[in-house]
Amino acid sequence: MTTDHHATSARQVPGIAVIGCGRISRSHLAAVASQPELAMLVATVDTDRALAERAKDSYQARFALDDIDAALAHPDVDAVVLCLPNHLHAPIAIKAARAGKHVLVEKPMADNAREALAMAEAADAHRVVLAVAQCRRHFRAIQYLADHHAEFGALISAQVSLGVYWSDAQAAWWREADKASGLVVALNGPHVLDFVQMVMRDDPLRVHAEAVRRNDFWAGEDEAMMLLAYPGRRIASVHLSFNQRPVENRKVLVYEHGTVVIEHDTQLSFNGQVLVRQGDDERRHYLDEAIEFERQFREFALAIAGKPNRSVMAAEGIRLMHTLDAVHRAFGSGQPVTLAGAAPATATLDAVP
C-alpha cells in the first residue's frame, strides 16, 4: 500500500510507544526492541507504573509512562502499538490517530464494527496507518497458502478448530460480565475468522452460532461453534474452546484438487504431502517473544514507510468485525443471522495487499 504518512524525525526510523504492558505486550515489545533498523522503542506505557517500568527495563525503552496522553504528545513517538483490553481499542486508537500517530492495534480491532469504522475514519482523516495485529498470518505456512492458493483449485469448504485450556481467568476483565461477553469468541474468534475471511475471499452470507459457558471463574462463554455460508455454495465451520486438552489448532481446507491441512499454523500439507514444515524459530508460544510478532511488526514498519506489505489493514478489520458482530447476534438470539450486502474482496489473498 501507499500512504500519505507523516515524516518521522531525523532518527530515520519511527519511534514507537507500546501502550499496555500486560500479558500480550511481551511479544510486541520484543518485536520492536529486536529490530532497531526498523524502529526505536521510545516508551512503555501503562496506568500501572510498575508494569511500565519493568517493561522499560526489560526492553531498553527510553521512557516509562503512566499517562497515555503524555505518550501521544511526545515528539519522538510516531506510532503506537495498542495492547489494551478490548473495550479500550477504539477510544485510544482514535485518540492516537488524532494525535497523528500510526496505530497497530491488537485483535479484535474493536468491540464492534461501528467502533472499527470510527477508528478507520479517524486514521483516514489524519492520514495515518491503522493496522490490526493478526499475528497468525505471519507464519510461513499461512503465507505459503496466501501465495499459492490458486494451485489447489477452487475452495469448497473450510473447517477450523482452535482449542486451548485455561484453568482460570488470565486477566481481571475476563471476570467482568460487561466486558467478557462471548469471551472465547472475542479472544480467539478474531484469529480463526480472520483466517476464514482470508481463504474465502468473501464476506459470509449467513452465520449460525452457539456459545456456552461451562466455568464460573470467568464471566463469558468458553465454548463456541459456528457455521458460515459463503457465496458459491461454500461453507466454513469453526470450533473454539477454552476447555480442550491437549491444545488443538487445525485447519482443513477442501479444494477442487485436494485437501490442505494446516497444523498449529506452522505445517502445511496437501493431499498428505508436507509442503511447509514448522521452522525452529516458530516454536515459541505467542506470549513469549514469538517470531510471528517480529514479522508482523516488520510489515507494520513497511506500511508506515508507504511500502508494499502484508499488514492487515483497517478495511479488512472492519469486515471481520461485521462477521464477529453477526456471530454474537447469532449465539445471543439462537437464530441464524443473514448479512446484507456481502461483497467479494478478491485482493485478500494477494501476497502484497
Secondary structure as the mmCIF struct_conf table of DSSP 4:
data_model
#
loop_
_struct_conf.conf_type_id
_struct_conf.id
_struct_conf.beg_label_comp_id
_struct_conf.beg_label_asym_id
_struct_conf.beg_label_seq_id
_struct_conf.end_label_comp_id
_struct_conf.end_label_asym_id
_struct_conf.end_label_seq_id
HELX_LH_PP_P HELX_LH_PP_P1 HIS A 5 ALA A 7
TURN_TY1_P TURN_TY1_P1 ALA A 10 ARG A 11
BEND BEND1 GLN A 12 VAL A 13
STRN STRN1 GLY A 15 ILE A 19
BEND BEND2 GLY A 22 GLY A 22
TURN_TY1_P TURN_TY1_P2 ARG A 23 ILE A 24
HELX_RH_AL_P HELX_RH_AL_P1 SER A 25 ALA A 33
TURN_TY1_P TURN_TY1_P3 SER A 34 SER A 34
TURN_TY1_P TURN_TY1_P4 PRO A 36 LEU A 38
STRN STRN2 MET A 40 VAL A 45
BEND BEND3 THR A 47 ASP A 48
HELX_RH_AL_P HELX_RH_AL_P2 ARG A 49 TYR A 59
TURN_TY1_P TURN_TY1_P5 GLN A 60 GLN A 60
BEND BEND4 ARG A 62 ARG A 62
STRN STRN3 PHE A 63 LEU A 65
BEND BEND5 ASP A 66 ASP A 66
HELX_RH_AL_P HELX_RH_AL_P3 ILE A 68 ALA A 73
TURN_TY1_P TURN_TY1_P6 PRO A 75 ASP A 76
STRN STRN4 ALA A 79 LEU A 82
HELX_RH_3T_P HELX_RH_3T_P1 ASN A 86 LEU A 88
HELX_RH_AL_P HELX_RH_AL_P4 HIS A 89 ARG A 98
TURN_TY1_P TURN_TY1_P7 ALA A 99 GLY A 100
STRN STRN5 HIS A 102 GLU A 106
BEND BEND6 LYS A 107 ASN A 112
HELX_RH_AL_P HELX_RH_AL_P5 ALA A 113 ALA A 125
TURN_TY1_P TURN_TY1_P8 HIS A 126 ARG A 127
STRN STRN6 LEU A 130 ALA A 133
HELX_RH_3T_P HELX_RH_3T_P2 CYS A 135 HIS A 138
BEND BEND7 PHE A 139 PHE A 139
HELX_RH_AL_P HELX_RH_AL_P6 ARG A 140 HIS A 148
HELX_RH_3T_P HELX_RH_3T_P3 HIS A 149 PHE A 152
BEND BEND8 ALA A 154 ALA A 154
STRN STRN7 LEU A 155 TYR A 165
BEND BEND9 SER A 167 ASP A 168
BEND BEND10 GLN A 170 ALA A 171
HELX_RH_3T_P HELX_RH_3T_P4 ALA A 172 ARG A 175
TURN_TY1_P TURN_TY1_P9 ALA A 177 LYS A 179
TURN_TY1_P TURN_TY1_P10 SER A 181 GLY A 182
HELX_RH_AL_P HELX_RH_AL_P7 LEU A 183 MET A 200
BEND BEND11 ASP A 202 ASP A 202
BEND BEND12 LEU A 205 LEU A 205
STRN STRN8 ARG A 206 VAL A 212
TURN_TY1_P TURN_TY1_P11 ASP A 216 PHE A 217
BEND BEND13 TRP A 218 GLY A 220
STRN STRN9 GLU A 223 TYR A 230
TURN_TY1_P TURN_TY1_P12 PRO A 231 ARG A 233
STRN STRN10 ARG A 234 SER A 241
BEND BEND14 PHE A 242 PHE A 242
STRN STRN11 ASN A 243 TYR A 255
TURN_TY1_P TURN_TY1_P13 GLU A 256 HIS A 257
STRN STRN12 GLY A 258 GLU A 263
TURN_TY1_P TURN_TY1_P14 HIS A 264 THR A 266
STRN STRN13 GLN A 267 PHE A 270
TURN_TY1_P TURN_TY1_P15 ASN A 271 GLY A 272
STRN STRN14 GLN A 273 VAL A 276
HELX_LH_PP_P HELX_LH_PP_P2 ARG A 277 GLY A 279
HELX_RH_3T_P HELX_RH_3T_P5 ASP A 280 GLU A 282
BEND BEND15 ARG A 284 ARG A 284
TURN_TY1_P TURN_TY1_P16 TYR A 286 LEU A 287
BEND BEND16 ASP A 288 ASP A 288
HELX_RH_AL_P HELX_RH_AL_P8 ILE A 291 ILE A 304
TURN_TY1_P TURN_TY1_P17 ALA A 305 GLY A 306
STRN STRN15 VAL A 312 MET A 313
HELX_RH_AL_P HELX_RH_AL_P9 ALA A 314 SER A 333
TURN_TY1_P TURN_TY1_P18 GLY A 334 GLY A 334
BEND BEND17 GLN A 335 GLN A 335
STRN STRN16 VAL A 337 THR A 338
HELX_LH_PP_P HELX_LH_PP_P3 LEU A 339 LEU A 339
TURN_TY1_P TURN_TY1_P19 ALA A 340 GLY A 341
TURN_TY1_P TURN_TY1_P20 THR A 346 LEU A 349
BEND BEND18 ASP A 350 ALA A 351
#
